[in-house]
């Protein structure tokens, strides 16, 4: 860079560059490097020097004597790049993979980062260094974006991989019997194919940071060792000063969004309190695309914190230190730790403190089903009440899981609402064991007013749940309950861009009169022909319960015609019951109206998934 303009590349080539390369090539070089960051420039200089060393032409270049630039240290040229492949359902695997990419680039090692669904599996046989970061869903299933990659590696077509060095980081929830199963299976299979471990596999629970940080450090260190550099010729490069880092709004630095609207959209008598919440993103710099989620950091309800303190007879003002941070106990319980979700480590410690044979039985392999039922029905305070034990303040803070943000599908298109994000929130507020139970983020959102209240938010991108780029393509959306949220955004977006393709929405709830979410909006969209078909199911309005999967089968002939004609299919909502039931209905539709066997129908839907025409956002 010029001495007069620190941090900016010169707009004209220096005289000595013209002398070496000529004016035309010097100008081409300037255009080539414009916009590259410091690490890329350093790597490029080493690469060029390595080429010169191999071709024997380095000595033929004249050495400029008028240069004001200073020689840079010799740049290490890795023998092969690191490929990072990630599979994620909620975004955590992506965040960790991106951190590894940044650290690897900073070390001067070439690296590429790919979502598992984007990874060209034919290249696996040629890989030298591979890092896989992947989560496990439900009972040992891969994330939706990783099924193809997972099936290929486990399948007969997978190649021998004697030349590959690899490492796997698994993410999961120890509450499930098959904790980090996908990572374990991939790790074993890659080794079976002849690959060598770069580092040992690591398994992360929901509080993934400590183990992930160690795995990242080890992976980077082993990669640097394994890619020992050749000795390139000393290159002369233009030194660049890095721009000062500025904290950006994100998961670790959320934005305080003002509450614009907080409106209940279920009627009297409804069994659910569902809210439509509008938040202002003005001044945040946050951007989102329909299909993305909004992360919410929410404190635990004050009454829940007080219940825990009172039951354990603890002083909320007592200072406690964890991970180098010291806070009053009440602050830990309010802002830092989970009180509405249980974890296996906490239960294991509590079972020991309480000498509870009942809890110890649940934690054994034979108690897996009862253990999962406990996780769904109990909060921390329930376990404390039902299995008494005396906790100290510090021990309690160390045993509880760190708080995690809740993700909500964004129910709006920025093309329609501007710098706002709309959410559809089902409020968790129920009575169990004779006591009131509150959700974390849902109750927090439900109690925010529209005057001065704010909510701490960040955008969680969801690249695997996007509208088709071709706006002429038809779209089928299946979203029971609050699963309809992203489809409100889809319909808004398609209307704003003037999409020519048709839109068909399947929606289900319990009652037509009190729980038809966004009914007026759907009717208006039908009138304007920005929604072309609406199929609804209200399970409690008839003697025989009717769900969206029944409507799929009833409309099977036309639904199959849409899909066979190129429509994209989207499913959003409950992963445990709704999503499998909907998938079974889709298999039935394809088998019946496509004149296929069930196996062939499954394969046809798999093809749609591989073509990104069958996309799910389930939780």
Secondary structure by P-SEA (a helix, b strand, c coil): ccccccccccccccaaaaaaccaaaaaaaaaaaccccaaaaaaaaaaaaaaaaaacccccbbbbcccccccccbbbbbcbbbbbbbbbcccaaaaaaaaaaaaaaaacccccccccccccccccccccbbbbbbccccccccccccaaaaaaaacccccccccccbbbbbbbbccccccaaaaaaaaaaaaaabbbbcccbbbbcccccaaaaaaaaaaaaaaaaaaccccccbbbbbbbbccccccccccccccbbbbccccccccccccccccbbbbbcccccccccccbbbbbbccccaaaaaaaaaaacccccbbbbcccccccaaaaaccccccccccaaaaaaaaaaaccaaaaaaacccaaaaaaaaaacccaaaaaaabbbbbcaaaaaaacccbbbbbbcccccccccccbbbbbbbccccccccbbbbbaaaaaaaacccccbbbbbbbbbcccccccccccbbbbbbbccccaaaaaaaaaaaaaacccbbbbbbbbcccccccccaaaaaaaaaaaccccbbbbbbcccccccccaaaaaaaaaaaaaaaaaabbbbbbbcccccaaaaaaaaaaaaaaacccccaaaaaaaaaaaaaacccccccc
